[in-house]
Amino acid sequence: MAAKPIFMPCPMSKYQFSCEVLPQYLPEQSAPEHGLYGFSYTVTITNTGEVAAQLISRHWIISDANGHNEEVKGLGVVGQQPLLKPGESFQYTSGSRLRTPSGTMHGSYFCVAEDGERFEVVVPLFVLEAMNGSSPSGRVLH
């Protein structure tokens, strides 16, 4: 199932990124009998603004169905801090484990434009959901 774009506007159209997020359940990295559920999520970030900008850091809130929250902060994404010119995209895949078969993620990226302007890109809530079969979840909340 294809991901639906999550549009993340910034206060000014000059500094704007959009994202697509595609979450997927990973049965081969899960052990439901031990309360472990593995998920991947593929993010495509596109600079839809007018100025080149660099993704500096990320901040995620990962929640399972029991209300357990994990906060993840760090520089870049998958060890990189991509500089995106207007119209350019960067795609990466990362993962998370939950103690329940479903949960959610949301967060933000901190970016700095070439002209020195700092801005935050909000990533709205999306669902991590284990499927009974091997089909990926692919559900995205706006």
N, CA, C and O atoms as a MOPAC input file, in Angstrom:
PM7 MOZYME 1SCF
protein

 N      0.84800 1    -1.17100 1     0.00000 1
 C      0.00000 1     0.00000 1     0.00000 1
 C      0.89500 1     1.23500 1     0.00000 1
 O      1.82900 1     1.31800 1     0.79800 1
 N      0.63100 1     2.17700 1    -0.86600 1
 C      1.45500 1     3.37600 1    -0.97000 1
 C      1.16700 1     4.33300 1     0.17700 1
 O      0.04400 1     4.43600 1     0.67000 1
 N      2.21500 1     5.02400 1     0.57700 1
 C      2.06200 1     6.00800 1     1.65200 1
 C      1.37200 1     7.24300 1     1.11000 1
 O      1.51200 1     7.59900 1    -0.06000 1
 N      0.62600 1     7.88500 1     1.98800 1
 C      0.01200 1     9.15900 1     1.63400 1
 C      0.91600 1    10.25900 1     2.15400 1
 O      1.44300 1    10.15500 1     3.26200 1
 N      1.10600 1    11.32200 1     1.36600 1
 C      1.98400 1    12.38800 1     1.84500 1
 C      1.44100 1    13.03400 1     3.11100 1
 O      0.24000 1    13.26700 1     3.25200 1
 N      2.35600 1    13.31400 1     4.01900 1
 C      2.02900 1    14.09800 1     5.20100 1
 C      2.62500 1    15.46000 1     4.93400 1
 O      3.84800 1    15.60100 1     4.91900 1
 N      1.80700 1    16.45600 1     4.72600 1
 C      2.29300 1    17.78300 1     4.39800 1
 C      2.62300 1    18.52200 1     5.68000 1
 O      1.78900 1    18.63800 1     6.57800 1
 N      3.83700 1    19.01700 1     5.75700 1
 C      4.29600 1    19.67300 1     6.97300 1
 C      4.68200 1    21.11900 1     6.64400 1
 O      5.85100 1    21.38600 1     6.36600 1
 N      3.74000 1    22.04400 1     6.67100 1
 C      4.07600 1    23.41800 1     6.34100 1
 C      4.85500 1    24.09900 1     7.44800 1
 O      4.65000 1    23.81900 1     8.62900 1
 N      5.73300 1    24.97700 1     7.06900 1
 C      6.45100 1    25.83000 1     8.00700 1
 C      5.77700 1    27.18900 1     7.97300 1
 O      4.96300 1    27.44400 1     7.08600 1
 N      6.09500 1    28.07600 1     8.92200 1
 C      5.42200 1    29.36800 1     8.97200 1
 C      5.52400 1    30.16400 1     7.66900 1
 O      4.61700 1    30.92800 1     7.33600 1
 N      6.61700 1    29.98800 1     6.93700 1
 C      6.80900 1    30.72300 1     5.69800 1
 C      7.06700 1    29.72100 1     4.58700 1
 O      7.78900 1    28.74600 1     4.79500 1
 N      6.48200 1    29.94400 1     3.39300 1
 C      6.66000 1    28.99400 1     2.30400 1
 C      8.10300 1    28.95800 1     1.80900 1
 O      8.49500 1    28.02200 1     1.11300 1
 N      8.88700 1    29.95900 1     2.15800 1
 C     10.29000 1    29.99600 1     1.76600 1
 C     11.05100 1    28.82300 1     2.40100 1
 O     11.99700 1    28.29800 1     1.81300 1
 N     10.63200 1    28.42100 1     3.59800 1
 C     11.26000 1    27.32800 1     4.34100 1
 C     10.21000 1    26.25100 1     4.57400 1
 O      9.40600 1    26.34200 1     5.50100 1
 N     10.22600 1    25.23200 1     3.72300 1
 C      9.15200 1    24.23600 1     3.79000 1
 C      9.63500 1    22.88400 1     3.30300 1
 O     10.24200 1    22.77000 1     2.23800 1
 N      9.35700 1    21.86500 1     4.09500 1
 C      9.62300 1    20.48100 1     3.71100 1
 C      8.29500 1    19.73100 1     3.71700 1
 O      7.38200 1    20.08100 1     4.46600 1
 N      8.19000 1    18.70500 1     2.88500 1
 C      7.06200 1    17.78100 1     2.97300 1
 C      7.65000 1    16.38800 1     3.18300 1
 O      8.81200 1    16.13500 1     2.86700 1
 N      6.82900 1    15.49600 1     3.71800 1
 C      7.29700 1    14.13100 1     3.99700 1
 C      6.24300 1    13.11000 1     3.60600 1
 O      5.04100 1    13.37700 1     3.63000 1
 N      6.73300 1    11.93800 1     3.24600 1
 C      5.89000 1    10.76100 1     3.10800 1
 C      6.46500 1     9.73900 1     4.08000 1
 O      7.68000 1     9.54900 1     4.14300 1
 N      5.60300 1     9.09100 1     4.82600 1
 C      6.03700 1     8.07500 1     5.78800 1
 C      5.30100 1     6.77600 1     5.47700 1
 O      4.07500 1     6.75600 1     5.36900 1
 N      6.05700 1     5.70200 1     5.33500 1
 C      5.46600 1     4.38800 1     5.09700 1
 C      5.93600 1     3.43200 1     6.19000 1
 O      7.05800 1     2.93000 1     6.13400 1
 N      5.07700 1     3.17600 1     7.19000 1
 C      5.43900 1     2.21600 1     8.24100 1
 C      5.17200 1     0.79000 1     7.77700 1
 O      4.29100 1     0.55500 1     6.95100 1
 N      5.93800 1    -0.16200 1     8.31100 1
 C      5.75900 1    -1.56300 1     7.94600 1
 C      6.06400 1    -2.45100 1     9.14000 1
 O      7.04700 1    -2.23400 1     9.84800 1
 N      5.22500 1    -3.44600 1     9.36000 1
 C      5.45000 1    -4.44700 1    10.39800 1
 C      6.50000 1    -5.44100 1     9.90100 1
 O      6.47300 1    -5.84800 1     8.73900 1
 N      7.41800 1    -5.82900 1    10.77900 1
 C      8.49100 1    -6.75600 1    10.42500 1
 C      8.35400 1    -8.04200 1    11.23700 1
 O      8.94300 1    -8.15600 1    12.31200 1
 N      7.58200 1    -9.01800 1    10.73600 1
 C      7.37400 1   -10.24900 1    11.50100 1
 C      8.67600 1   -10.99300 1    11.78700 1
 O      8.79600 1   -11.64400 1    12.82500 1
 N      9.66200 1   -10.90800 1    10.87400 1
 C     10.93000 1   -11.60500 1    11.07000 1
 C     11.77900 1   -10.98700 1    12.18500 1
 O     12.72500 1   -11.61400 1    12.66200 1
 N     11.44600 1    -9.76500 1    12.60000 1
 C     12.15700 1    -9.10600 1    13.69700 1
 C     11.25700 1    -8.96500 1    14.93500 1
 O     11.50500 1    -8.14100 1    15.81500 1
 N     10.22400 1    -9.78100 1    14.97000 1
 C      9.26600 1    -9.73400 1    16.07100 1
 C      9.23200 1   -11.06100 1    16.81200 1
 O      9.54700 1   -12.11200 1    16.25400 1
 N      8.84400 1   -10.99100 1    18.07800 1
 C      8.64900 1   -12.18700 1    18.89700 1
 C      7.40300 1   -11.93900 1    19.73700 1
 O      7.50700 1   -11.64500 1    20.92800 1
 N      6.20700 1   -12.05600 1    19.11700 1
 C      4.96400 1   -11.77200 1    19.83900 1
 C      4.82300 1   -12.55500 1    21.13400 1
 O      4.23300 1   -12.06000 1    22.09500 1
 N      5.36100 1   -13.78000 1    21.17300 1
 C      5.26800 1   -14.58900 1    22.39000 1
 C      6.05900 1   -13.97000 1    23.55000 1
 O      5.84100 1   -14.31300 1    24.71200 1
 N      6.98100 1   -13.05400 1    23.22000 1
 C      7.76700 1   -12.34200 1    24.23400 1
 C      7.39000 1   -10.85900 1    24.30400 1
 O      8.07800 1   -10.07000 1    24.95200 1
 N      6.29600 1   -10.48500 1    23.63400 1
 C      5.84700 1    -9.10100 1    23.66900 1
 C      6.76800 1    -8.13800 1    22.94200 1
 O      6.93900 1    -7.00100 1    23.38200 1
 N      7.37000 1    -8.57300 1    21.82800 1
 C      8.22600 1    -7.70400 1    21.01700 1
 C      7.71700 1    -7.66900 1    19.58100 1
 O      7.51000 1    -8.70700 1    18.95300 1
 N      7.52000 1    -6.45600 1    19.07500 1
 C      7.00300 1    -6.24600 1    17.73300 1
 C      7.91500 1    -5.25700 1    17.01900 1
 O      8.08400 1    -4.12200 1    17.46600 1
 N      8.50300 1    -5.69500 1    15.90600 1
 C      9.42700 1    -4.84900 1    15.15200 1
 C      8.73900 1    -4.14600 1    14.00000 1
 O      7.88200 1    -4.71200 1    13.32100 1
 N      9.13400 1    -2.90300 1    13.79800 1
 C      8.56700 1    -2.08300 1    12.72000 1
 C      9.68600 1    -1.32000 1    12.02400 1
 O     10.68700 1    -0.95300 1    12.63900 1
 N      9.49500 1    -1.09200 1    10.73600 1
 C     10.35500 1    -0.15500 1    10.01500 1
 C      9.46400 1     0.99000 1     9.56300 1
 O      8.24300 1     0.85500 1     9.47900 1
 N     10.08700 1     2.10200 1     9.27700 1
 C      9.37300 1     3.22100 1     8.67900 1
 C     10.31200 1     3.89000 1     7.68600 1
 O     11.45700 1     4.20900 1     8.00400 1
 N      9.80100 1     4.09300 1     6.47900 1
 C     10.57300 1     4.73500 1     5.42600 1
 C     10.04500 1     6.14600 1     5.26500 1
 O      8.85200 1     6.35700 1     5.04700 1
 N     10.94700 1     7.10900 1     5.37600 1
 C     10.58500 1     8.52100 1     5.30100 1
 C     11.23100 1     9.12100 1     4.05400 1
 O     12.42900 1     8.95600 1     3.82400 1
 N     10.43800 1     9.80800 1     3.26400 1
 C     10.94600 1    10.58500 1     2.13900 1
 C     10.69800 1    12.04800 1     2.45900 1
 O      9.55400 1    12.48300 1     2.58900 1
 N     11.78500 1    12.80500 1     2.58500 1
 C     11.71400 1    14.22400 1     2.91500 1
 C     12.03200 1    15.00400 1     1.64800 1
 O     13.04100 1    14.74200 1     0.99300 1
 N     11.17600 1    15.96300 1     1.29900 1
 C     11.37800 1    16.77900 1     0.10700 1
 C     11.38500 1    18.24800 1     0.48600 1
 O     10.51900 1    18.70500 1     1.23300 1
 N     12.35100 1    18.98400 1    -0.02200 1
 C     12.39300 1    20.42800 1     0.19600 1
 C     11.43500 1    21.07100 1    -0.80000 1
 O     11.74100 1    21.18200 1    -1.98700 1
 N     10.27700 1    21.49000 1    -0.30900 1
 C      9.26400 1    22.13700 1    -1.14900 1
 C      9.32200 1    23.65400 1    -0.99500 1
 O      8.44800 1    24.36500 1    -1.49000 1
 N     10.34000 1    24.14300 1    -0.31500 1
 C     10.51800 1    25.58200 1    -0.12000 1
 C     11.36500 1    26.19700 1    -1.22000 1
 O     11.59200 1    25.59200 1    -2.26800 1
 N     11.82400 1    27.40700 1    -0.95800 1
 C     12.57000 1    28.17400 1    -1.96000 1
 C     14.06100 1    28.27400 1    -1.64900 1
 O     14.82400 1    28.80800 1    -2.45400 1
 N     14.48800 1    27.76100 1    -0.47900 1
 C     15.87000 1    27.89400 1    -0.03800 1
 C     16.41200 1    26.52000 1     0.36000 1
 O     15.71200 1    25.73000 1     0.99500 1
 N     17.66100 1    26.24100 1    -0.01700 1
 C     18.29000 1    24.99600 1     0.41400 1
 C     18.35700 1    24.97200 1     1.93700 1
 O     18.58900 1    25.99800 1     2.57800 1
 N     18.15000 1    23.78200 1     2.50800 1
 C     18.16200 1    23.64900 1     3.96100 1
 C     18.73400 1    22.29000 1     4.33800 1
 O     18.61800 1    21.31800 1     3.59200 1
 N     19.35600 1    22.24700 1     5.51800 1
 C     19.96000 1    21.02400 1     6.01800 1
 C     19.18100 1    20.50100 1     7.21200 1
 O     18.83900 1    21.25200 1     8.12500 1
 N     18.90800 1    19.21100 1     7.19200 1
 C     18.28500 1    18.54500 1     8.33200 1
 C     19.39400 1    18.31200 1     9.36200 1
 O     20.37100 1    17.61600 1     9.08900 1
 N     19.22900 1    18.90000 1    10.53800 1
 C     20.26400 1    18.83200 1    11.56600 1
 C     19.99200 1    17.73500 1    12.59100 1
 O     20.89100 1    16.97300 1    12.94800 1
 N     18.73800 1    17.65800 1    13.06500 1
 C     18.43200 1    16.67500 1    14.11000 1
 C     16.99200 1    16.20600 1    14.02100 1
 O     16.17400 1    16.77700 1    13.29900 1
 N     16.70000 1    15.13900 1    14.78200 1
 C     15.36400 1    14.55500 1    14.81300 1
 C     14.91400 1    14.42600 1    16.26100 1
 O     15.72200 1    14.38200 1    17.18900 1
 N     13.59600 1    14.36700 1    16.42100 1
 C     12.98000 1    14.15600 1    17.73400 1
 C     11.72600 1    13.32400 1    17.50400 1
 O     10.80400 1    13.75900 1    16.81400 1
 N     11.69300 1    12.13600 1    18.08000 1
 C     10.54100 1    11.23500 1    17.93600 1
 C      9.94200 1    10.93000 1    19.30000 1
 O     10.64900 1    10.83200 1    20.30300 1
 N      8.61500 1    10.78200 1    19.31200 1
 C      7.88900 1    10.23500 1    20.45200 1
 C      7.23800 1     8.94900 1    19.93500 1
 O      6.41000 1     8.97800 1    19.02600 1
 N      7.63100 1     7.82500 1    20.53400 1
 C      7.12900 1     6.51700 1    20.11000 1
 C      6.28600 1     5.97200 1    21.25900 1
 O      6.76400 1     5.85900 1    22.38800 1
 N      5.03000 1     5.63400 1    20.96600 1
 C      4.09400 1     5.18800 1    22.00500 1
 C      3.52200 1     3.82300 1    21.65000 1
 O      3.15700 1     3.57100 1    20.50100 1
 N      3.44700 1     2.94400 1    22.65000 1
 C      2.77800 1     1.67000 1    22.40600 1
 C      1.33200 1     1.74600 1    22.90500 1
 O      0.91500 1     2.75900 1    23.46800 1
 N      0.57600 1     0.67100 1    22.69500 1
 C     -0.85100 1     0.66800 1    23.03700 1
 C     -1.09800 1     0.69400 1    24.54200 1
 O     -2.22200 1     0.95200 1    24.97300 1
 N     -0.06800 1     0.43000 1    25.35100 1
 C     -0.21200 1     0.48000 1    26.80700 1
 C      0.12800 1     1.85000 1    27.37900 1
 O      0.11800 1     2.04200 1    28.59500 1
 N      0.42800 1     2.80200 1    26.50000 1
 C      0.75800 1     4.14600 1    26.96400 1
 C      2.22300 1     4.34900 1    27.31300 1
 O      2.59200 1     5.40900 1    27.81900 1
 N      3.06900 1     3.35000 1    27.05300 1
 C      4.51200 1     3.50600 1    27.27900 1
 C      5.08200 1     4.39300 1    26.17500 1
 O      4.93400 1     4.09800 1    24.98900 1
 N      5.73800 1     5.48700 1    26.57900 1
 C      6.32500 1     6.42400 1    25.62000 1
 C      7.84300 1     6.35800 1    25.66800 1
 O      8.44400 1     6.24100 1    26.73500 1
 N      8.44600 1     6.43500 1    24.49500 1
 C      9.89500 1     6.51300 1    24.37800 1
 C     10.21900 1     7.75500 1    23.56300 1
 O      9.65100 1     7.97400 1    22.49300 1
 N     11.12600 1     8.55600 1    24.06900 1
 C     11.52800 1     9.77200 1    23.37500 1
 C     12.92200 1     9.55500 1    22.80100 1
 O     13.84000 1     9.14300 1    23.51100 1
 N     13.07200 1     9.84100 1    21.49500 1
 C     14.34800 1     9.65300 1    20.81900 1
 C     14.76800 1    10.98000 1    20.20800 1
 O     14.03200 1    11.57400 1    19.42000 1
 N     15.96400 1    11.44200 1    20.58200 1
 C     16.52500 1    12.67200 1    20.02100 1
 C     17.92300 1    12.35300 1    19.52300 1
 O     18.62700 1    11.53200 1    20.11100 1
 N     18.32200 1    13.00300 1    18.44000 1
 C     19.67600 1    12.77600 1    17.96300 1
 C     19.98700 1    13.60600 1    16.74400 1
 O     19.09800 1    14.16900 1    16.10400 1
 N     21.27600 1    13.67100 1    16.43200 1
 C     21.71700 1    14.39800 1    15.25600 1
 C     21.37400 1    13.62500 1    14.00200 1
 O     21.54400 1    12.40700 1    13.95000 1
 N     20.89000 1    14.32900 1    12.98900 1
 C     20.63000 1    13.74100 1    11.69100 1
 C     19.64900 1    12.59000 1    11.70900 1
 O     18.92000 1    12.37000 1    12.67700 1
 N     19.65700 1    11.86600 1    10.60900 1
 C     18.84500 1    10.65900 1    10.44500 1
 C     19.75400 1     9.59300 1     9.83700 1
 O     20.46900 1     9.86500 1     8.87200 1
 N     19.72900 1     8.40400 1    10.38600 1
 C     20.58300 1     7.28200 1     9.97600 1
 C     22.03300 1     7.74200 1     9.72600 1
 O     22.65600 1     7.35200 1     8.73900 1
 N     22.54800 1     8.57100 1    10.63100 1
 C     23.93900 1     9.01600 1    10.54400 1
 C     24.22800 1    10.09400 1     9.52000 1
 O     25.39200 1    10.40300 1     9.26200 1
 N     23.20300 1    10.66800 1     8.93700 1
 C     23.40100 1    11.69300 1     7.91400 1
 C     22.64200 1    12.96300 1     8.27100 1
 O     21.63900 1    12.92800 1     8.98400 1
 N     23.14200 1    14.08500 1     7.76100 1
 C     22.48700 1    15.38500 1     7.90000 1
 C     22.35000 1    15.97200 1     6.49400 1
 O     23.12100 1    16.84800 1     6.10000 1
 N     21.36000 1    15.48000 1     5.74400 1
 C     21.27800 1    15.86100 1     4.32700 1
 C     20.96800 1    17.34400 1     4.10400 1
 O     20.14300 1    17.93900 1     4.79800 1
 N     21.64900 1    17.91400 1     3.12400 1
 C     21.37600 1    19.26800 1     2.64800 1
 C     20.51500 1    19.12500 1     1.40100 1
 O     20.93900 1    18.53300 1     0.40900 1
 N     19.30000 1    19.67300 1     1.45800 1
 C     18.35700 1    19.52900 1     0.35000 1
 C     18.12600 1    20.87200 1    -0.33100 1
 O     17.68200 1    21.83500 1     0.29400 1
 N     18.43400 1    20.91600 1    -1.61700 1
 C     18.11400 1    22.09100 1    -2.42000 1
 C     16.62400 1    22.04900 1    -2.73300 1
 O     16.01100 1    20.98500 1    -2.63900 1
 N     16.02900 1    23.17900 1    -3.10300 1
 C     14.60600 1    23.16200 1    -3.45900 1
 C     14.31500 1    22.06900 1    -4.49600 1
 O     14.99100 1    21.97000 1    -5.52000 1
 N     13.30200 1    21.25900 1    -4.20800 1
 C     12.91100 1    20.17900 1    -5.10300 1
 C     13.62600 1    18.86300 1    -4.85300 1
 O     13.19200 1    17.83200 1    -5.36700 1
 N     14.71000 1    18.86100 1    -4.07900 1
 C     15.44200 1    17.62300 1    -3.80800 1
 C     14.79200 1    16.83800 1    -2.67500 1
 O     14.13800 1    17.40000 1    -1.79700 1
 N     14.99100 1    15.51100 1    -2.72100 1
 C     14.43900 1    14.61600 1    -1.70200 1
 C     15.54300 1    13.76400 1    -1.10300 1
 O     16.59100 1    13.55100 1    -1.71300 1
 N     15.28500 1    13.28300 1     0.10500 1
 C     16.16700 1    12.33700 1     0.78200 1
 C     15.26700 1    11.26700 1     1.38600 1
 O     14.26700 1    11.58100 1     2.03100 1
 N     15.62400 1    10.00500 1     1.17600 1
 C     14.82800 1     8.90500 1     1.71600 1
 C     15.69300 1     8.04900 1     2.63100 1
 O     16.85500 1     7.77800 1     2.32800 1
 N     15.11900 1     7.62900 1     3.75000 1
 C     15.81300 1     6.73000 1     4.64900 1
 C     14.81000 1     5.79600 1     5.30800 1
 O     13.61300 1     6.07800 1     5.37500 1
 N     15.33800 1     4.66900 1     5.79400 1
 C     14.52700 1     3.70800 1     6.51900 1
 C     15.17400 1     3.47500 1     7.87500 1
 O     16.38700 1     3.29500 1     7.98000 1
 N     14.34800 1     3.48200 1     8.90000 1
 C     14.80300 1     3.21100 1    10.25300 1
 C     13.79200 1     2.27400 1    10.89300 1
 O     12.86800 1     1.80500 1    10.22900 1
 N     13.96300 1     2.00400 1    12.17100 1
 C     13.05700 1     1.06100 1    12.79900 1
 C     12.83800 1     1.32400 1    14.27200 1
 O     13.52200 1     2.13400 1    14.89700 1
 N     11.85900 1     0.61100 1    14.80600 1
 C     11.50900 1     0.72000 1    16.21300 1
 C     10.88500 1    -0.59500 1    16.65800 1
 O     10.33600 1    -1.34700 1    15.85200 1
 N     10.98100 1    -0.85500 1    17.95700 1
 C     10.32700 1    -2.02900 1    18.53100 1
 C      9.33600 1    -1.56200 1    19.58400 1
 O      9.59800 1    -0.63500 1    20.35100 1
 N      8.19000 1    -2.23200 1    19.59800 1
 C      7.15600 1    -1.94900 1    20.59000 1
 C      6.90300 1    -3.19200 1    21.42400 1
 O      7.26300 1    -4.30600 1    21.04200 1
 N      6.27400 1    -2.97400 1    22.57400 1
 C      5.88200 1    -4.08600 1    23.45600 1
 C      4.45500 1    -4.54500 1    23.17200 1
 O      3.98700 1    -5.52300 1    23.75500 1
 N      3.76900 1    -3.84500 1    22.28300 1
 C      2.39100 1    -4.17600 1    21.90700 1
 C      2.30900 1    -4.25100 1    20.38400 1
 O      3.18400 1    -3.71900 1    19.70100 1
 N      1.27600 1    -4.90300 1    19.83300 1
 C      1.18400 1    -5.04600 1    18.37800 1
 C      0.81200 1    -3.75900 1    17.63300 1
 O      0.79700 1    -3.73200 1    16.40200 1
 N      0.51600 1    -2.70200 1    18.37900 1
 C      0.23600 1    -1.43500 1    17.69900 1
 C      0.74200 1    -0.27500 1    18.54400 1
 O      0.94500 1    -0.39600 1    19.75200 1
 N      0.93800 1     0.83900 1    17.87900 1
 C      1.40000 1     2.04400 1    18.54600 1
 C      1.43400 1     3.19400 1    17.56500 1
 O      0.92000 1     3.09500 1    16.45000 1
 N      2.04000 1     4.27800 1    17.98700 1
 C      2.11100 1     5.46500 1    17.13100 1
 C      3.49100 1     6.10900 1    17.25300 1
 O      4.23800 1     5.86600 1    18.20000 1
 N      3.79300 1     6.92600 1    16.27100 1
 C      4.98900 1     7.76200 1    16.29000 1
 C      4.62100 1     9.14900 1    15.80100 1
 O      3.74200 1     9.30300 1    14.95300 1
 N      5.28100 1    10.14200 1    16.32600 1
 C      5.21300 1    11.50800 1    15.79300 1
 C      6.47300 1    12.22200 1    16.24300 1
 O      7.17700 1    11.75400 1    17.13700 1
 N      6.75100 1    13.35200 1    15.62200 1
 C      7.96000 1    14.04900 1    16.00100 1
 C      8.23400 1    15.26300 1    15.15100 1
 O      7.32500 1    15.91600 1    14.64000 1
 N      9.53000 1    15.55000 1    15.01400 1
 C      9.92400 1    16.73400 1    14.25200 1
 C     11.37600 1    16.63000 1    13.81600 1
 O     12.16200 1    15.85300 1    14.35800 1
 N     11.70000 1    17.43900 1    12.81900 1
 C     13.06900 1    17.61500 1    12.34900 1
 C     13.44300 1    19.07100 1    12.56900 1
 O     12.64600 1    19.96900 1    12.30000 1
 N     14.65000 1    19.30300 1    13.05600 1
 C     15.17400 1    20.65500 1    13.18500 1
 C     16.07500 1    20.89100 1    11.97900 1
 O     16.96500 1    20.09000 1    11.69300 1
 N     15.83800 1    21.99600 1    11.27500 1
 C     16.55800 1    22.29400 1    10.03700 1
 C     17.12900 1    23.70200 1    10.07400 1
 O     16.62800 1    24.57900 1    10.77800 1
 N     18.19300 1    23.89900 1     9.29800 1
 C     18.78900 1    25.21800 1     9.13100 1
 C     18.92700 1    25.47500 1     7.64400 1
 O     19.52900 1    24.68500 1     6.91700 1
 N     18.35800 1    26.60300 1     7.19200 1
 C     18.43000 1    26.98800 1     5.78400 1
 C     19.79900 1    27.58400 1     5.47500 1
 O     20.51500 1    28.02400 1     6.37400 1
 N     20.14800 1    27.59200 1     4.19800 1
 C     21.43000 1    28.14300 1     3.76000 1
 C     21.61800 1    29.59600 1     4.17000 1
 O     22.74200 1    30.04800 1     4.38800 1
 N     20.50800 1    30.32700 1     4.27600 1
 C     20.60400 1    31.73900 1     4.65900 1
 C     20.63000 1    31.92300 1     6.18100 1
 O     20.57000 1    33.05100 1     6.67000 1
 N     20.72000 1    30.81100 1     6.93300 1
 C     20.83600 1    30.87900 1     8.38500 1
 C     19.52700 1    30.76000 1     9.14700 1
 O     19.54100 1    30.62400 1    10.37000 1
 N     18.40400 1    30.80600 1     8.45800 1
 C     17.09200 1    30.68100 1     9.11200 1
 C     16.94200 1    29.27400 1     9.69100 1
 O     17.23400 1    28.27900 1     9.02800 1
 N     16.48400 1    29.21600 1    10.93500 1
 C     16.24100 1    27.93400 1    11.60000 1
 C     14.74100 1    27.66100 1    11.60700 1
 O     13.94000 1    28.56700 1    11.83500 1
 N     14.37000 1    26.42200 1    11.35900 1
 C     12.95200 1    26.08100 1    11.38200 1
 C     12.76800 1    24.62100 1    11.75700 1
 O     13.68000 1    23.80400 1    11.62600 1
 N     11.56700 1    24.31300 1    12.22400 1
 C     11.21100 1    22.96900 1    12.63900 1
 C     10.15400 1    22.42000 1    11.68600 1
 O      9.24200 1    23.13600 1    11.27200 1
 N     10.28800 1    21.16000 1    11.35100 1
 C      9.33000 1    20.46800 1    10.50100 1
 C      8.61800 1    19.44500 1    11.37300 1
 O      9.24900 1    18.52300 1    11.88800 1
 N      7.31500 1    19.59900 1    11.54300 1
 C      6.53900 1    18.69400 1    12.38500 1
 C      6.12100 1    17.46600 1    11.57700 1
 O      5.62400 1    17.58600 1    10.45700 1
 N      6.32900 1    16.29300 1    12.15600 1
 C      5.87600 1    15.03900 1    11.55000 1
 C      4.63600 1    14.60400 1    12.32200 1
 O      4.74100 1    14.19600 1    13.47900 1
 N      3.45600 1    14.68700 1    11.69100 1
 C      2.22100 1    14.30000 1    12.39200 1
 C      2.20700 1    12.81200 1    12.75000 1
 O      2.98100 1    12.01700 1    12.21600 1
 N      1.32600 1    12.46900 1    13.64900 1
 C      1.15700 1    11.11800 1    14.14300 1
 C      0.93600 1    10.12100 1    13.00300 1
 O      0.14100 1    10.36500 1    12.09500 1
 N      1.66100 1     8.98400 1    13.06700 1
 C      1.37300 1     7.87000 1    12.16300 1
 C      1.34400 1     6.59000 1    12.97700 1
 O      1.89000 1     6.53000 1    14.07900 1
 N      0.70200 1     5.56500 1    12.42800 1
 C      0.40200 1     4.32700 1    13.15300 1
 C      1.40300 1     3.23200 1    12.80600 1
 O      1.77300 1     3.04700 1    11.64700 1
 N      1.83000 1     2.51700 1    13.83400 1
 C      2.59700 1     1.28300 1    13.68500 1
 C      1.64900 1     0.16900 1    14.08700 1
 O      1.13900 1     0.15500 1    15.20700 1
 N      1.41100 1    -0.77700 1    13.16500 1
 C      0.39700 1    -1.78900 1    13.43700 1
 C      0.82400 1    -3.13300 1    12.87100 1
 O      1.06200 1    -3.26400 1    11.67000 1
 N      0.92000 1    -4.13300 1    13.74500 1
 C      1.25400 1    -5.48700 1    13.31400 1
 C      0.03900 1    -6.10100 1    12.63600 1
 O     -1.08900 1    -5.98100 1    13.11300 1
 N      0.29300 1    -6.74600 1    11.53700 1
 C     -0.78200 1    -7.41100 1    10.79800 1
 C     -0.70100 1    -8.90900 1    11.09900 1
 O      0.36400 1    -9.43200 1    11.42800 1
 N     -1.84000 1    -9.58400 1    10.98300 1
 C     -1.85600 1   -11.03700 1    11.20300 1
 C     -1.07700 1   -11.77600 1    10.12800 1
 O     -0.41900 1   -12.78100 1    10.39900 1
 N     -1.15800 1   -11.27000 1     8.91100 1
 C     -0.41800 1   -11.87000 1     7.79600 1
 C      0.91100 1   -11.17100 1     7.64600 1
 O      1.40800 1   -10.55400 1     8.58800 1
 N      1.49000 1   -11.26700 1     6.46200 1
 C      2.79900 1   -10.65500 1     6.21900 1
 C      2.66000 1    -9.31500 1     5.49700 1
 O      3.66200 1    -8.72700 1     5.09100 1
 N      1.43500 1    -8.83100 1     5.33500 1
 C      1.23500 1    -7.57200 1     4.63000 1
 C      1.68500 1    -6.40800 1     5.48800 1
 O      1.48500 1    -6.40900 1     6.70300 1
 N      2.30900 1    -5.39000 1     4.84400 1
 C      2.70900 1    -4.21800 1     5.61800 1
 C      1.50300 1    -3.38700 1     6.00500 1
 O      0.46300 1    -3.43400 1     5.34800 1
 N      1.65100 1    -2.63700 1     7.06200 1
 C      0.57800 1    -1.78600 1     7.55400 1
 C      0.26300 1    -0.68600 1     6.56400 1
 O     -0.79200 1    -0.70600 1     5.93000 1
 N      1.16000 1     0.27100 1     6.42300 1
 C      0.98300 1     1.33300 1     5.45400 1
 C     -0.05300 1     2.36000 1     5.83400 1
 O     -0.35600 1     3.23000 1     5.01700 1
 N     -0.62200 1     2.31200 1     7.04200 1
 C     -1.62400 1     3.27800 1     7.45800 1
 C     -0.95900 1     4.53700 1     7.97300 1
 O     -0.04300 1     4.46900 1     8.79300 1
 N     -1.40900 1     5.67300 1     7.50300 1
 C     -0.83100 1     6.94500 1     7.92500 1
 C     -1.96000 1     7.84500 1     8.42900 1
 O     -2.98400 1     8.00000 1     7.76300 1
 N     -1.76500 1     8.42800 1     9.59500 1
 C     -2.73600 1     9.39200 1    10.12400 1
 C     -2.26200 1    10.78900 1     9.81600 1
 O     -1.06300 1    11.06800 1     9.81000 1
 N     -3.21700 1    11.66800 1     9.55800 1
 C     -2.87400 1    13.06600 1     9.25800 1
 C     -3.19700 1    13.94000 1    10.43400 1
 O     -2.98100 1    15.15100 1    10.38100 1

